[in-house]
Amino acid sequence: MLDVSLAEKLIERVTEYTTYNVNIMNENGVIIASRDPERVGTFHEAAFQALNGSKEIITVEGDNDYPGVLRGINMVIDIDGKKEGVVGVTGDPAEIRPVALITKMAIETMIKYENQKMQSLRRQSKKERFVEMLTRDENPDPTYIRKLAAELNYREDIVRIPILCRPEHLGNAEELLERIKTSHLHGREDISFVLDDEYVLVFKTLDKTEENIFSDYKYILGEYMADALRWMREKEMKCRFYVGTFQNSFTQYYYAYRHCRWLEENVRTDHSTVWFYDYVGKYMQNFIPRNELQRMFNVFGSGMTDDFKQDFRELIGSLLDNNFNIAAAARQSFMHKNTFVYRYNKVRDMLNVNPQASLSDKWMLMYLYIYLMP
């Protein structure tokens, strides 16, 4: 029996690669997913006959051959010898036959994959299945993940933020998790577990009615982890903490976790705790297509000497790190302020910009800096 949400997901994936209308019918011949939303819920006579007769494929040559059925090709979805439903592709049968066959094969393959994935999940405990969907599945089935959460007594209408803890030595994760859970601030709605035998991941609840939740969350999490931090100091245990993004939908927790992993992979700092919202700009740089920067700044790059580029990167990099505060940027670059200003003015004069007075000039320098970085 085909699940509606799975059928909708199949339609979404398949129609990325074809412009033809594709319908999926259930075991009763009712269209449960379609590229044409108006057809969902209508009866499909050709599909019903394919499911209840001997023919695996029914070709409809004319729009009036069957009531409410457009011409096209309709094929049984066969999973391990069982008729699970029908996939139909609308169009001239002679033209669409190869597309229809490939679509049928693709849908059967995807259904088998989903079935295997669900069988694997059923072998795990509910908590393990829930964790798997939160951290491994980019597009979890909303109905299923919420059903699991309800069975585990986790509410969704709560703001949570992930803390990914990475102990320096393997084997400390279980002990660290137990210590975190003994905190008087660890509540029943906090979702916590050991991940891959080397991480501890906590989705910590925050009071969304708290007026200062966004300004004070670092202090709140610091207090929450205080007991565990004291215990680690006594044990001389080192650990890095990566704090992700606020979320209030289980289907988005995967991305909050991925934000933690991005911090681990991309941010180098001496601080033991790294906060995602401190690095939003750096994170967003990952999504700027290199070819788009090339189109904007290729002439700038070819028109600058190597010495000027090096000077530009050093000066603008320091300014970006210090919110364009010249005195602080000069200190970071180990330059006398007058020397820094002299070299910086050469950059400003060449590009005719004044980022201290113009936000647009600041953005321009920032993206040119990203382009010129090796």
GUPA-977553 format. One record per residue (C-alpha): z, y, x. Coordinates in Angstrom, 2 decimals, always signed. Layout:
BEGIN
Z  Y  X;
...
This chain:
BEGIN
+0.00  +0.00  +0.00;
-1.12  +3.31  +1.45;
+1.52  +6.03  +1.73;
+0.36  +9.44  +0.45;
+1.71  +11.38  +3.43;
-0.01  +8.97  +5.83;
-3.28  +9.26  +3.89;
-3.06  +13.06  +4.09;
-2.44  +12.85  +7.82;
-5.46  +10.54  +8.21;
-7.69  +12.96  +6.31;
-6.45  +15.82  +8.48;
-7.28  +13.96  +11.67;
-10.62  +12.47  +10.60;
-12.02  +15.71  +9.21;
-11.51  +17.40  +12.58;
-14.62  +15.52  +13.69;
-16.90  +15.61  +10.65;
-18.03  +18.17  +8.08;
-18.55  +15.53  +5.37;
-16.09  +15.20  +2.54;
-13.82  +12.18  +3.03;
-11.64  +10.62  +0.29;
-8.96  +7.97  +0.54;
-8.17  +5.89  -2.54;
-5.10  +3.73  -3.11;
-4.93  +0.15  -4.44;
-5.42  +1.46  -8.00;
-8.60  +3.35  -7.18;
-6.92  +6.78  -7.41;
-7.81  +9.41  -4.82;
-4.56  +10.17  -2.95;
-6.01  +12.33  -0.16;
-9.24  +14.25  +0.17;
-10.89  +17.05  +2.07;
-11.57  +18.45  -1.41;
-8.05  +19.01  -2.87;
-9.43  +19.23  -6.43;
-10.33  +15.53  -6.35;
-6.81  +14.36  -5.50;
-5.30  +12.41  -8.42;
-8.64  +11.52  -10.05;
-9.81  +7.97  -10.68;
-12.62  +6.61  -8.50;
-14.51  +3.82  -10.27;
-16.45  +2.65  -7.20;
-13.25  +2.31  -5.19;
-11.59  +0.33  -7.99;
-14.52  -2.10  -8.09;
-14.49  -2.51  -4.31;
-10.79  -3.36  -4.38;
-11.05  -5.80  -7.28;
-14.43  -7.35  -6.60;
-16.16  -9.25  -3.83;
-18.04  -6.33  -2.29;
-16.49  -4.69  +0.78;
-18.93  -1.74  +0.62;
-20.23  +0.02  -2.45;
-23.08  +2.48  -2.00;
-23.50  +5.12  -4.70;
-27.05  +6.45  -4.70;
-26.71  +9.02  -7.48;
-23.99  +11.38  -8.69;
-24.13  +9.89  -12.20;
-24.01  +6.19  -11.27;
-20.22  +6.08  -11.83;
-18.10  +8.51  -13.91;
-16.58  +11.16  -11.67;
-18.05  +9.64  -8.51;
-20.43  +11.51  -6.21;
-23.08  +9.72  -4.21;
-21.97  +8.33  -0.90;
-20.54  +5.21  +0.72;
-17.19  +3.63  -0.14;
-15.65  +0.97  +2.07;
-12.54  -1.17  +1.76;
-9.76  -0.40  +4.24;
-8.88  -3.84  +5.59;
-5.61  -4.24  +7.47;
-4.99  -7.77  +8.75;
-7.06  -9.30  +5.95;
-5.43  -7.27  +3.17;
-7.19  -4.61  +1.11;
-4.99  -1.53  +1.54;
-7.30  +0.99  -0.10;
-10.78  +2.50  +0.12;
-12.28  +5.27  +2.21;
-15.26  +7.13  +0.80;
-17.64  +9.54  +2.51;
-19.69  +11.82  +0.26;
-23.36  +12.47  +1.04;
-26.80  +10.91  +1.31;
-26.08  +7.19  +1.96;
-28.97  +6.80  +4.40;
-27.76  +9.76  +6.42;
-24.02  +9.15  +6.40;
-23.85  +5.36  +6.95;
-23.03  +5.61  +10.71;
-20.46  +8.34  +10.00;
-18.90  +6.27  +7.21;
-18.59  +3.16  +9.40;
-16.98  +5.11  +12.24;
-14.63  +6.82  +9.77;
-13.57  +3.45  +8.33;
-12.91  +2.05  +11.82;
-10.98  +5.15  +12.84;
-8.77  +5.06  +9.73;
-8.07  +1.34  +10.09;
-7.14  +1.87  +13.74;
-4.82  +4.76  +12.90;
-3.14  +2.81  +10.09;
-2.53  -0.15  +12.42;
-1.08  +2.19  +15.01;
+1.23  +3.83  +12.45;
+2.29  +0.40  +11.17;
+3.10  -0.78  +14.69;
+5.06  +2.40  +15.33;
+7.07  +1.99  +12.14;
+7.74  -1.71  +12.88;
+9.04  -0.69  +16.28;
+11.26  +1.95  +14.70;
+12.64  -0.54  +12.16;
+13.91  -2.68  +15.02;
+16.09  +0.17  +16.18;
+19.25  +1.48  +14.59;
+18.97  +4.42  +12.21;
+20.39  +6.77  +14.85;
+17.93  +5.49  +17.45;
+15.04  +5.92  +15.04;
+16.21  +9.43  +14.22;
+16.50  +10.34  +17.92;
+13.05  +8.85  +18.56;
+11.49  +11.03  +15.90;
+13.32  +14.18  +17.06;
+12.28  +13.82  +20.70;
+9.07  +11.75  +20.82;
+7.09  +12.47  +17.68;
+5.31  +15.82  +17.65;
+4.34  +15.41  +13.99;
+7.05  +13.29  +12.35;
+6.71  +12.24  +8.74;
+8.86  +14.91  +6.99;
+9.90  +12.59  +4.16;
+10.98  +9.79  +6.48;
+12.86  +11.93  +9.01;
+14.76  +13.68  +6.20;
+15.58  +10.31  +4.61;
+17.02  +9.12  +7.92;
+18.98  +12.35  +8.33;
+20.45  +11.98  +4.84;
+21.48  +8.39  +5.59;
+23.17  +9.63  +8.76;
+24.84  +12.48  +6.82;
+23.10  +15.26  +8.76;
+22.28  +18.37  +6.75;
+19.04  +20.22  +7.43;
+19.99  +23.65  +6.05;
+21.90  +24.42  +9.26;
+20.83  +26.31  +12.36;
+21.03  +24.13  +15.46;
+20.10  +24.77  +19.09;
+19.53  +22.06  +21.73;
+21.47  +21.73  +24.97;
+19.84  +19.34  +27.43;
+22.36  +18.26  +30.07;
+21.11  +16.66  +33.29;
+23.91  +15.25  +35.49;
+23.09  +15.22  +39.18;
+23.80  +11.51  +39.50;
+22.52  +8.73  +37.28;
+25.18  +6.81  +35.42;
+27.22  +9.86  +34.40;
+25.45  +10.56  +31.11;
+27.54  +8.31  +28.85;
+30.80  +9.61  +30.30;
+29.63  +13.22  +29.98;
+28.65  +12.69  +26.34;
+32.08  +11.29  +25.50;
+33.72  +14.29  +27.17;
+31.54  +16.74  +25.23;
+32.38  +15.00  +21.94;
+36.12  +15.41  +22.58;
+35.78  +19.21  +22.42;
+37.66  +20.70  +19.47;
+34.47  +22.63  +18.71;
+32.32  +19.49  +18.42;
+31.68  +19.02  +14.71;
+30.38  +16.24  +12.49;
+27.06  +18.04  +12.07;
+26.47  +18.25  +15.86;
+23.80  +15.71  +16.77;
+24.49  +14.28  +20.22;
+23.22  +11.29  +22.20;
+22.24  +9.95  +25.60;
+18.51  +10.16  +26.27;
+16.63  +7.94  +28.74;
+19.95  +6.91  +30.33;
+20.03  +10.14  +32.38;
+20.26  +13.07  +29.96;
+22.69  +14.16  +27.30;
+21.05  +16.04  +24.44;
+23.10  +17.94  +21.87;
+21.69  +19.78  +18.88;
+24.65  +22.13  +18.42;
+25.28  +23.69  +15.03;
+25.65  +27.43  +14.77;
+26.96  +29.38  +11.81;
+23.87  +31.07  +10.36;
+26.07  +33.32  +8.25;
+27.59  +34.76  +11.43;
+26.29  +38.32  +11.79;
+26.09  +38.15  +15.61;
+24.66  +34.65  +15.97;
+21.71  +35.81  +18.10;
+23.71  +38.14  +20.32;
+26.72  +35.87  +20.79;
+25.23  +32.36  +20.94;
+25.62  +32.16  +24.73;
+29.34  +32.83  +24.44;
+29.65  +30.35  +21.57;
+27.95  +27.58  +23.57;
+29.96  +28.47  +26.66;
+33.20  +28.01  +24.72;
+31.88  +24.77  +23.22;
+31.16  +23.34  +26.70;
+34.33  +24.72  +28.35;
+36.36  +21.47  +28.22;
+33.47  +19.42  +29.58;
+32.88  +21.95  +32.37;
+36.54  +21.81  +33.41;
+36.39  +18.03  +33.46;
+33.21  +18.12  +35.60;
+34.84  +20.44  +38.10;
+37.80  +18.07  +38.40;
+35.38  +15.18  +38.97;
+33.27  +17.31  +41.34;
+30.33  +16.44  +39.12;
+27.29  +18.72  +39.10;
+25.08  +19.18  +36.08;
+22.25  +21.46  +34.94;
+22.10  +22.70  +31.34;
+18.88  +23.75  +29.62;
+19.29  +25.56  +26.28;
+16.27  +25.60  +23.95;
+15.40  +27.39  +20.71;
+17.05  +27.90  +17.32;
+15.71  +25.59  +14.61;
+16.50  +24.86  +10.96;
+13.92  +22.16  +10.17;
+14.05  +18.61  +11.50;
+10.26  +18.62  +11.90;
+10.64  +21.41  +14.49;
+13.39  +19.85  +16.60;
+10.78  +18.16  +18.79;
+9.58  +21.59  +19.94;
+13.13  +22.81  +20.59;
+13.65  +19.76  +22.82;
+10.31  +20.36  +24.57;
+11.42  +23.93  +25.28;
+14.42  +22.47  +27.14;
+12.16  +20.17  +29.13;
+9.85  +23.08  +29.94;
+12.80  +24.95  +31.42;
+13.69  +21.94  +33.55;
+10.13  +21.60  +34.83;
+9.25  +25.26  +35.37;
+12.32  +27.41  +36.07;
+13.91  +27.47  +39.51;
+17.26  +29.22  +39.62;
+20.69  +28.90  +41.19;
+22.34  +29.17  +37.78;
+23.67  +25.95  +36.28;
+22.69  +27.04  +32.75;
+19.16  +28.13  +31.89;
+18.40  +29.83  +28.57;
+14.91  +29.55  +27.04;
+14.95  +33.01  +25.48;
+15.39  +34.51  +28.96;
+11.99  +33.09  +29.92;
+9.87  +33.65  +26.81;
+7.38  +35.79  +28.76;
+6.90  +33.14  +31.42;
+6.54  +30.46  +28.75;
+3.87  +32.42  +26.87;
+1.87  +32.87  +30.07;
+1.12  +29.16  +29.86;
-0.90  +29.77  +26.71;
-3.17  +32.48  +28.14;
-6.51  +30.77  +28.88;
-7.49  +31.27  +32.50;
-11.11  +31.83  +31.49;
-10.01  +34.71  +29.21;
-8.25  +36.44  +32.11;
-11.33  +35.81  +34.22;
-13.52  +37.55  +31.66;
-11.22  +40.59  +31.61;
-10.37  +41.01  +35.29;
-13.00  +39.31  +37.46;
-14.46  +42.64  +38.63;
-10.98  +43.92  +39.50;
-10.40  +40.84  +41.62;
-13.69  +41.07  +43.46;
-13.28  +44.84  +44.01;
-9.87  +44.63  +45.71;
-9.22  +43.79  +49.33;
-6.99  +40.85  +50.14;
-4.37  +43.24  +51.56;
-4.36  +45.29  +48.35;
-4.03  +42.16  +46.22;
-1.07  +41.02  +48.29;
+0.53  +44.45  +48.00;
-0.11  +44.49  +44.24;
+1.45  +41.07  +43.71;
+4.55  +41.96  +45.71;
+5.09  +45.37  +44.11;
+4.28  +44.52  +40.49;
+6.11  +41.21  +40.72;
+9.28  +43.03  +41.78;
+8.83  +45.64  +39.06;
+8.37  +42.98  +36.38;
+11.52  +41.21  +37.57;
+13.44  +44.47  +37.28;
+12.04  +45.95  +34.07;
+10.02  +48.49  +36.08;
+13.15  +49.97  +37.62;
+11.83  +51.28  +40.93;
+15.16  +51.40  +42.76;
+16.02  +47.80  +41.81;
+12.47  +46.60  +42.60;
+12.63  +48.25  +46.04;
+15.93  +46.49  +46.78;
+14.49  +43.15  +45.75;
+11.50  +43.74  +48.06;
+13.81  +44.82  +50.93;
+11.98  +48.15  +51.17;
+13.21  +51.71  +51.42;
+12.71  +53.34  +48.05;
+10.35  +55.99  +49.48;
+8.20  +53.30  +51.10;
+8.07  +51.36  +47.84;
+7.11  +54.48  +45.87;
+4.38  +55.38  +48.38;
+2.77  +51.95  +48.12;
+3.28  +51.78  +44.36;
+1.56  +55.16  +43.88;
-1.51  +53.79  +45.66;
-1.69  +51.05  +43.03;
-1.20  +53.53  +40.21;
-3.86  +55.89  +41.57;
-6.43  +53.15  +42.04;
-5.99  +51.89  +38.47;
-5.10  +55.25  +36.87;
-2.04  +53.82  +35.13;
+1.52  +54.98  +34.51;
+3.54  +52.01  +33.20;
+6.79  +54.00  +33.20;
+5.30  +56.25  +30.51;
+2.85  +53.91  +28.76;
+3.56  +50.50  +27.25;
-0.16  +49.66  +27.21;
-0.37  +50.37  +30.96;
+2.63  +48.10  +31.49;
+0.90  +45.27  +29.61;
-2.31  +45.86  +31.56;
-0.51  +45.59  +34.92;
+1.37  +42.48  +33.78;
-1.77  +40.57  +32.79;
-3.64  +41.70  +35.90;
-0.67  +40.43  +37.90;
-0.91  +37.04  +36.16;
-4.64  +36.92  +36.90;
-4.17  +37.72  +40.60;
-1.40  +35.19  +41.12;
-2.64  +32.22  +43.17;
